[in-house]
Amino acid sequence: MAVEVKELLEAGVHFGHLTRKWDPNMAPYVYMERNGIHIINLYKTAAKIDEAGAALAKIAASGRKILFVATKKQAKDVVAEKAGGINMPYITERWPGGMLTNFVTIRKAVKKMASIDRMKKDGTFNTLSKKERLQVDRLRAKLEKNLGSISDMTRLPGALFVVDIKREHIAIKEAQKLNIPIFAMVDTNSDPRQVDYVIPANDDASKSIDKILTYVSSAIAGGLAERKAEKEASAAEKGDAKPKAKKAVAANEEEE
């Protein structure tokens, strides 16, 4: 999916923060100042989307998961829709401390959720008292809200995609500790040095977030399609090999 600068402009991706709130490390990505606001250079944004998209597609093609993190109001629904559409895990509620650095504990909470679901299926849930059922339901709802979207994530993600690195600083620090590559939308008030793949963009407007995530999710979908095609080709090769092997055995037997 080619990145169009015109589309980025229409989505307001170029609007940065007030000049007095800027981080000087974002200088290479700033085009100009207008009415006390920094304007982001969209040609650089387009190039960085291409770069990040290619790297994300590779990670997706390798079979690793990409964890999306966005807890701000403007980004929640967009991230849930885009990440969910490509079957990637996401965090849109509060970041659970230790989500990455203490992954074993988080997995236990996810397993707890699965065990409650099993209780409901096999009828054990109905043997509980009314009060206990209410407590279990509340626990299940709380776990679903915070961890529901990562229930299929059985190992650490291959990468993190973050909207607003200032807000999600705990997630950034955990990923840095574990050397997990960080991809992020970075506004003019943030330090891009914390991120491996910077996408300079307005991270406050839902239209801007939607536009960037459309490009990103499209690149990941391409990587997933490539992986699927490779698997199918490999399965077809194996399928062809079996009849050939049988024919060879039959031919040998006939010669004998």
N, C-alpha and C positions, 0 to 999 in steps of 0.2 A: 504493500500500500504506500504509494508515493506521498511524501509530506508536502503539502501545499502551503507556502508562506501566507497566501491570501486567506486561507481557511483559519490559520492561526491568528491572523489579524482580526478577522471577523469574530472570533471567539474571545478576543480580549486577552490573549496569552501574553501580549507585550507589556501590560500594565504592571510595573513593579511597585515598591513601597515608597513612602515619603523619603526624600533624599536624606533627611536627618537620621533616618532609621537604617540606613544601608550598611552593609558589611563591605569594606573596601576590597575584600577578596573576590567580590562579584564584578569588579571593574571590567574584566575582559568581556563580560557578557552584556554590559550596559551600552546602549546605542547613544542615548542622549538624556537630557533632563527637560521635562516640560511641566510647567505650573507646580514646581516643587515635588514632582514625582519622577522617578527613574523609569525610562523606557527600555525594555529588553530588546536586544538585537535578535530579531526572529530568524534571520539567516543562520545564526549560530544555533538557535533552538532547533531548527529543522535538521541541521547537520548532526546535532547531539541526539535527536530522536532516532535518526537512522543508525547511528553508532550503538545506542542502547538497544534498539530493536533487534539488530543483528546478534548482539551478545545474548539477549533474552531468548531469542529463537534457538540458539545453540543449546542453552541450558534446558529448555523445554524438550528439544529433540533428544537430549541425553536421558530423559525420563525423570529429571529432578523437578521438584515443585518450586514455584515462586510465590512467596508469601507477600500479600499486599497489606500495607498498614496505613490506615487513614481514620482517625477518630474525630476529626473536625466535622461539624454539621454539614458544611457545603459538599464534603467529599464522600460521606458515608454511603448514601444510596447509589452514587455513581460507581464507587469501588465494588460494592456488593453485586451490582448488576454486571459490570464488566468482568470481574474476577470469577464470579459464579458462572458466567456464560462460557468461560474456557476451562471450567472445573479446577480453578486454582484456589488455595486457601486464602482467607482474608481476616483481618482484625479491624472491626469498625466500632467496637465498644472500647472500654478502657483497656490499655495494654496490660496483660497479666505479667507482673514482675517475674523475671526468671523464665519467661516463655521460651527463650532459646538456651540461656545458660543453665537452666534447671529443667530441661525438657522432659526428663523422666517423670518428674512430679506432675507436669502438665498432662502427660500421657495417661497417668493414673486417673486424673480427673475425667479425661475423655472416656476411659474404660468404665468409670463409674456410671457415666451417662449411658453407655451401651448395656451395662448390667441392669439398669433400671428399665430400659426398653425390653430386655429379655424377660424380666419379672412380669411386665405387662402382657407379654405374649404367652408365657407359659402358665399364667393364672396365679402366680405367687403373690402378685400385687393385691389381688382381691382378698387374700387371707389376712392382710394387715388390718389394723383398726382404722377407723375413719380419720383419727388424728394423725396416725403414721402415714396414711395415704396422702394426706394433705401436705405433710412435711416432705415426703419423697417427691411429690409433684412440684413443690416450690423449688427444691434442690435441682430437679431436672430442668425447670424453666430457667433458673439462674445459670446453670452450666451451658444450656443451649444458647442463651443470650451472649455469653462471653466466649464460648469455645466451639459452638456448633459448626462454624464454618471451617474449623481445622480438624474436625473429627476423622478425616481420611488421611491426615498428615502423620504417617507412621515414623518418619525420621526428620532430621533437621532439613530445612529448605535449602535449595541450591542457590537462592538469592532472595533479597528483600526488595520490594518496591514501595517507596515511602512518599506520601504526599505531606509536605510541611515537616522538614527535618528538625525545626526548632521545637515544635509541639511533640514530635515523636523521638525526642533525644534519648529516652531510655532504650527504645528498640534499636536505635543507631548504635549505642554503646555496647549492647549485647551482641549485635552482629559483628562489630569491630573486634570484640574479644575472641570470637570464634572464627574470624577471617571469612565471614560470609559476605560475598559481594553485595554492595548496596547501590541500588538504582533509585534516583529520586527526582521529583520536581523540586527545584530550588529557586526560591524567590530572592529578591535583591537584599533582603534583611538577614540572610543566612550565610553560613560559611561553607562554600562548596568543597573545601578540602576534606570534609568528613565523609564525602561520598565518592564511590568508585566511578559511577556513571552519572554525570550531572545533566539534567534537562532544565536549563534556565527557563522559568515560566511563572506566570501568575498562579500562586497556589491558593488564592482566596475566593476566586469566582468559580461556581459550579460549571459554567460553560467552558471555561479554560481547562479545568480538571477533566471534564468529559472528553474534550477534543484530544488532549494528550493521551488519555487512557484508551481512546478508540484506536489510536495508532499503535500503542504498546500492546494491547490485547490482540490486535490483528497480527502483529509480528510473532507473538507467542503462539497464536493459532496456527501460523505457518510452520513453526517448529514442531508442533504436535502432529500436524498433517504429514510432515516429513518422516517423523518417527513411525507413524501408522503405516505409511507406504513401505518403509524399510522392513517392518515386521511382516507385512503381507507378502512382500517379495521373498523374504527369507522362508516363510511358511510354504510358499509356492515351490521354491527350490527344493525344499525337503520333500514335498509331495511328489515332485518329478523324480527325485532320486530313488524313492522306494520302488516304483515299477521297474526302473532301469536295473536296480540291484536284483530284483526278482527275475527279470529276463536273463541277466548274466548267470544267475544260479541255475536256471532252467537249461540254458545253453550248455553249461558245463556238464550237467547231468546227462544230457542227450549224447555229448561227445564220449562220455564214459561208457 
